[in-house]
Amino acid sequence: MATDALLYWVGMAAVAVCALTGVLDSRRKQMDLVGALLVGVATALGGGTVRDLLLDRNVFWVADQTYLIVAVFTGFLTFFIARRYDIPPRLFLIPDAVGLALFTVAGTQAALLWHAPWLVASLMGVITGVFGGILRDILCNDVPMVFLKGELYASAAWLGAMTLIGALALNLSPLVSTWAALVVTLLIRLAAIRYAITLPAWRSQSD
């Protein structure tokens, strides 16, 4: 599969998964359809938008409105399905981890294709992976998950981005490199959730 085609479908999958997670998270706030769709679309498109603005390239969903259509349709469908079933709130973390992995890979690959240096490309991968979630949490009136003392999140994205860059530097195929980065990001994030793996954080003087 050509790199451009691979990036396109990874990005499309990321948009769908992140729209789903945004709408599921909006359920906690008992939002109506419009509010849920706004959260879902912001989650799905926010990270890639910031990446493209920083790289001074056409914003991906403006250049190809299929991404926007997929985000809206997925959000709409998720809203009405989720209204019929009692979904445990913590279950939201699994598709969120998948979305993080997908967008991290898409963001890193897009930056590399734009001839960004490897360190910049890895940062673009992290921004693409986490910024949609930051917008989601802000719109839901929560402290963004990435800023909390919680399980590895941005760190998982950065390690996944570096896996992609390293695999490509070793002349592995784009398909193999993409799968390796997806698996690394997803496994680190899921392991962090399962075993409560965190980074060091500030402690109060009384601790």
Stockholm file with secondary structure:
# STOCKHOLM 1.0

chainA/1-207         MATDALLYWVGMAAVAVCALTGVLDSRRKQMDLVGALLVGVATALGGGTVRDLLLDRNVFWVADQTYLIVAVFTGFLTFFIARRYDIPPRLFLIPDAVGLALFTVAGTQAALLWHAPWLVASLMGVITGVFGGILRDILCNDVPMVFLKGELYASAAWLGAMTLIGALALNLSPLVSTWAALVVTLLIRLAAIRYAITLPAWRSQSD
#=GR chainA/1-207 SS CCHHHHHHHHHHHHHHHHHHHHHHHHGGGTCCHHHHHHHHHHHHHHHHHHHHHHHTSCCHHHHCTHHHHHHHHHHHHHHHHHTTSCCCGGGGHHHHHHHHHHHHHHHHHHHHHTTCCHHHHHHHHHHHHHHHHHHHHHHTTSCCGGGSSCBCSHHHHHHHHHHHHHHHHTTCCHHHHHHHHHHHHHHHHHHHHHHTCBCCCCCCTTC
#=GC SS_cons         CCHHHHHHHHHHHHHHHHHHHHHHHHGGGTCCHHHHHHHHHHHHHHHHHHHHHHHTSCCHHHHCTHHHHHHHHHHHHHHHHHTTSCCCGGGGHHHHHHHHHHHHHHHHHHHHHTTCCHHHHHHHHHHHHHHHHHHHHHHTTSCCGGGSSCBCSHHHHHHHHHHHHHHHHTTCCHHHHHHHHHHHHHHHHHHHHHHTCBCCCCCCTTC
//
